[in-house]
């Protein structure tokens, strides 16, 4: 079965750091663009970051730019989201998703362009 599994979420104080992982099974990540999305209670799902299948292009929401870094390790079939300087407004459930409708050199934040979704990992930023 094709699956994505997120891990690494938890509780952290404002200003702290977390690294989220997205591991794939049933398919090879090397051929897919990977996006990170998040959803807070009462809010719409929003795109956070994405990385193209060849790893050469990354995009970030303005709210996380310069604080979050996305990367991929195809040998481990895993994509990471390194988060630093976390703020309370970053509190949400974080989802990773894989899509194969993009070119090798591009990715975006349109949910319907992604085929496979994980179950999410919660991140809570508070004092």
N, C-alpha and C positions, 0 to 999 in steps of 0.2 A: 504494500500500500504506500502511496506517495504521501510523505509527511514532512512537516517542518516543526521543530520543537525548540521553543525559546527557553532560556534559563539565565540566571544571574540577577534577577530582580530582587527587591527587598526594600528595607527601610534605611534611609540615610539622612543625616542632618543637612540643612542648607550649606552649600559650599563644598559638599563631599563629592565623591566619585563612585561610579559603578561601571562595570563592563557587562553588557548583555551579549549572549551567544545565540546563534540560530543554526541548528544542526539539521541537515537533510538526510532522509532515508528514502530509498525507493527510486531516486533519481540523482543525477550528478549536477551539482551547483554550477559547474563550469560553463554550462550553456545558458544560464539564466541571469537576468537582472534581478537583484534583490532589493526590496524596499522595507523600511521600518515605518510603521504607523503607530499612532497612539490614540487612545480614547479615554477621556476623563468622564466621571459621572455627570450626566446632563449635557454633555458636549458632543459634537460631531467628531467622527473619526478624521484625523488629519495626518498628512504625510510628514514624516520627520526627516528622513534621509533615504538615499538610494545609491546603489553602485552598479555600473554597467557590467555586463557579463565578462568583458575583457579586463575589468578593473581599472580602466583608464579614465573613467568619468564618474564623478560623484556630485550629488546635489544635496543641499540642506535647506530646511525651512529657516527663514530669517530669525526666528525665535531661538534657534539652537546653533546657528552658525558661530564658529570660533570656540564653541564649547564641546560639541560632539564630533566624533570622528568615526567614520564607517570604514571597514576593511574586510578583505576576504582571504581565506586560506583554502584554496581549492583542494590541496592535498588532504586536508582534514574535513572537507565537505562542510565547511562552517563559515559563517559571516558574523562579524563582531560589530558592536556599537559601543565605543568608549565614550562615556559621559562624564564630564567634569564640571565643576562650578554649578552644581545642581541647585535649582530653585524650586520653591513650593509649587509653582505653576507647571513644573515638569511632572507632577504626580498624575499617573494614568496607568492603564494597562497597555503594554507595548506588544505589538504584533510584528512578526516578520512575514514576508510574502515573496514568492518567486514568480517571475513572469518571463515568457519567451516570445512576446510580441514586439519587443524592442530590437533595434539593431545592436550589434556587438558593442557599439561605442556610445550608447545613450541609455538613460533611464529617466523615469518621471514619477509623479505622485498621484496618478489616476488609478484608483483601486481596481476598476474593471479590467485593467491591463495585466493584472496579476492572477495567476491560475491556482496557486497553492498557498495556503495560509496556516500559520501555527495557531495554537490555542491561547497564546498570550502569556506574558509574565508581568505581574504588578510591580510598579515602582512608586514608593511613597517618600516624599521629601518633606520633612517637618522637624520642628524643634522638640 
